[in-house]
Amino acid sequence: MQQMVNGKMVDVSMERDGSIDSDTLRELASIPKNRTLVQQLATGENLIVNPGERIKINPSDYFRDIPDHVRGGGRLSHEQA
């Protein structure tokens, strides 16, 4: 089966139940480990795909990678508050 990942078609071999290991998908699509994999369903819902997770995919799903999110650390200064 072919799957759309980051705007390109990738050949994907899935299990009989329609699932694939997320690490395998990342490798096939050349997604670096420091990027987050996101699965967008036909409904428009976005799901974060964790490393080592088994995921079920449909031909209408779209995958993309995004930078890892870094939270906070900064404080508002008195002038910004």
N, C-alpha and C positions, 0 to 999 in steps of 0.2 A: 504494500500500500504506500502511496505517497502522501506526505503531510506537509502543509505549509508552515515553515518556521522562518521568522525574520524575513519574509518576502521571497523566500526561495523554496522550491519543492525538494523534500528529502525522502529518500526511500527508507521505509520503516518496516521492520518485520515484527509483527505482534504475535502474542500468544493467542490461542484459540478463543479465549474469553474477550479478546479485543484490548488487552492491556499490554503495556510495555514498561520496563524499568526506566525511571526518569534519567538515571545516569547514562543509559544507552542512548536515549533521545538527545541528551546534551552532547554526547560524543559525536553522534551522527551529524548534528547541526553545528559542530565546532563552537559550542558555547563555553566560555571560560568559567572556571569554578567560582570566580569572584563576582559573577553576575547571577541575578535571580531569574529563574524561569517562570513565565506566566502563561497559563492556558486560558484562552478566551473561548468560551462556549458560544454556540449559535444564538443563545439568548442574550448575549452581550455581557454575561457574568464573567469576571476575571478571577482565576484561582491561582494562588501561589503554589508552585510545585516544589516540594522539598527534595533534597538529594536522597537517593535510595528509595524513593516512593514508587509504588506501582500505580500507574494511572491508566484509566480507560480513555481512549480517544475515539472520536468520530471524524470522518472526513471533513466535516464542516468546522471543526475546531481549528483555531489558529494559535500558534505558539510564538512567543517573542521573549527576548531577554532584556532585562533592565538593570541598571546599576544597583548594587546592594544599598539599602536605605540606612543611613546613619542618623540616629536620633540625637537631638538636643546637644547639650554640652555648653551652650551659650546662655547667658542671662541677658534680659533686657536692661539696658542702661536707664538711668533716671530720665534721660531725654526721650527715650523711646516709649516709656511707660505711659 
